[in-house]
Amino acid sequence: MSGPVLNAGILDGQVAIVSGGGSGIGRATVLELVRLGATVVTCGRRLEPIEETAAMAEPGKVDPVVCDIREEDQVEALVDGALERHGRIDILVNNAGGQFLCPAEDITPKGFRTVVRLNLEGTWLMTHAVATKAFIPSGRGGRVVSVTLTPRNGIYGMAHSSAARAGVESLMKVLAVEWARFKINLMCVAPGVVDTDTLRTKYPPEFRDYLKDGLLAGELVAAENVAQTIAFVVSPAGRSITASVINVDNGHDVCQHPFPPKELATDGGSLVQEQRKS
């Protein structure tokens, strides 16, 4: 992990909402935005993890709120409460999401619907509520970053999440066009295989090994590096970034195996060469 790349204080006076702030990328993002001066409202379905995140930050800078982003009334209450307590919202990070490993033929309609509701509909509900209640009425606009995944051509064994994440990326691009007149910038940050507790504990060891063996650069992405990228695009330096998908994945989107492939590597680790005639 690299050290801080943005100066503390560049987000002084700003208020951010970060969903899924109880662990991994969400927690790292909350802490980075606080370091830069923002007050952060973070939500999750359970209070304990987001309270743990709040305890890691400067006192009074993190406002933990229980919210299931799939439920419209809870999202509305989250945004209304943030405005009532803090007076403004400048940044939204749609980080909350999830999926489960399952062959496509075994995914039930309920299972598919659950993942799509969380990853796609939840992102829509959060984005629409913040835009219509805060960004547009204020006249200042705002920044929206939605976290997706690479490889962006889909992940085998996760058809539901692959469909939902692709939908999020398309949604952000459409809204970036429609809401440019309101000074709202929307974009996606797409991490690769991130070193989180979820990766280490949730998935079968065989799947974790498969992912790790398929890393082009041979290393996992640090959650803090994803958080720093998110912070960059919502900072003044990212003012002109919109309708983009920024990969933070050590090249995982373009290649899901080390180079050269072991079948084509010499004993010294180089690519085998063509034997040319003298």
C-alpha positions, 0 to 999 in steps of 0.5 A, spaced: 500 500 500 502 506 498 502 512 503 497 518 502 497 522 495 492 527 497 493 533 502 489 533 508 483 538 508 481 538 501 474 536 503 473 541 509 466 543 510 463 537 505 459 532 507 459 525 504 455 519 504 458 512 503 454 506 503 457 499 506 462 503 510 463 497 515 468 493 512 473 493 506 473 498 501 467 502 504 471 502 511 477 505 507 473 510 503 470 513 509 477 513 513 480 516 507 474 522 506 475 523 513 482 524 513 481 529 507 476 533 511 469 531 510 464 529 514 461 522 512 455 519 513 456 511 512 450 506 512 450 498 513 444 493 515 448 492 521 450 498 526 456 494 530 460 494 523 459 501 522 460 504 529 467 500 529 468 504 523 466 511 526 471 509 532 477 509 527 476 516 525 476 523 528 471 523 533 464 526 531 466 526 523 463 519 522 455 519 522 453 511 522 446 510 520 442 503 519 439 502 512 438 497 507 439 500 501 434 496 497 428 499 501 426 506 498 423 508 505 430 507 509 434 510 503 429 516 503 430 517 511 437 516 510 438 522 506 433 526 509 436 525 516 443 527 513 441 533 510 437 535 517 443 533 521 449 536 516 445 541 512 448 539 505 451 533 501 456 533 496 459 526 495 455 519 494 459 513 494 455 507 492 459 501 495 454 497 498 453 490 494 454 483 494 453 476 491 454 469 492 458 464 488 453 459 484 453 456 477 448 460 473 443 454 472 442 453 479 441 461 481 433 461 483 429 467 481 429 469 488 437 469 488 438 473 482 433 478 484 436 479 491 443 480 488 440 485 482 436 489 488 442 490 492 447 492 487 443 495 481 436 497 484 440 500 491 445 504 487 439 507 483 435 508 490 441 512 493 443 516 487 436 518 485 434 520 492 441 524 493 440 527 487 433 530 487 434 531 495 440 535 495 445 535 489 439 539 484 436 543 489 442 546 492 444 548 485 452 546 487 451 539 484 455 533 487 459 527 485 457 520 485 462 514 485 459 507 484 463 501 485 463 495 480 468 490 479 473 487 474 473 483 469 468 488 466 466 482 461 463 478 467 465 473 473 464 466 472 459 463 477 456 470 478 451 471 473 447 475 477 452 480 480 455 481 473 449 483 470 447 488 476 454 491 475 454 492 468 447 495 469 450 500 474 456 502 469 451 503 464 446 507 469 452 512 471 453 514 464 446 515 462 445 519 468 452 523 467 449 525 460 442 527 463 444 531 469 450 534 467 446 540 467 445 540 474 453 539 475 453 532 477 458 528 475 457 520 476 462 515 475 464 508 477 471 505 480 472 498 478 476 494 483 479 487 481 481 482 486 481 486 493 484 483 499 479 484 504 476 479 510 470 478 505 475 475 500 479 471 505 473 468 509 467 468 505 469 464 498 471 457 498 479 456 498 479 453 491 475 459 488 480 464 492 486 460 489 483 461 482 482 468 483 489 469 486 493 464 480 489 469 475 492 475 477 496 479 472 501 482 476 501 477 482 498 481 487 491 483 490 489 490 490 489 494 497 482 496 499 486 503 501 488 504 494 481 503 491 479 508 497 484 513 494 482 513 487 475 514 490 478 520 494 481 523 488 475 523 483 471 526 488 476 531 490 478 538 486 482 534 482 477 530 479 472 536 477 472 534 470 471 526 470 464 524 469 461 518 465 468 514 466 469 507 469 476 507 472 479 500 473 483 499 480 485 492 478 493 491 476 490 490 469 486 484 471 480 487 466 484 486 460 488 479 462 486 474 467 492 470 468 500 472 469 504 473 463 507 470 460 502 464 461 506 458 464 505 454 458 509 459 454 514 461 459 522 459 459 525 457 465 528 464 466 520 466 466 520 470 459 516 468 453 518 463 448 521 465 442 520 464 435 526 460 432 529 464 426 533 462 420 540 465 420 
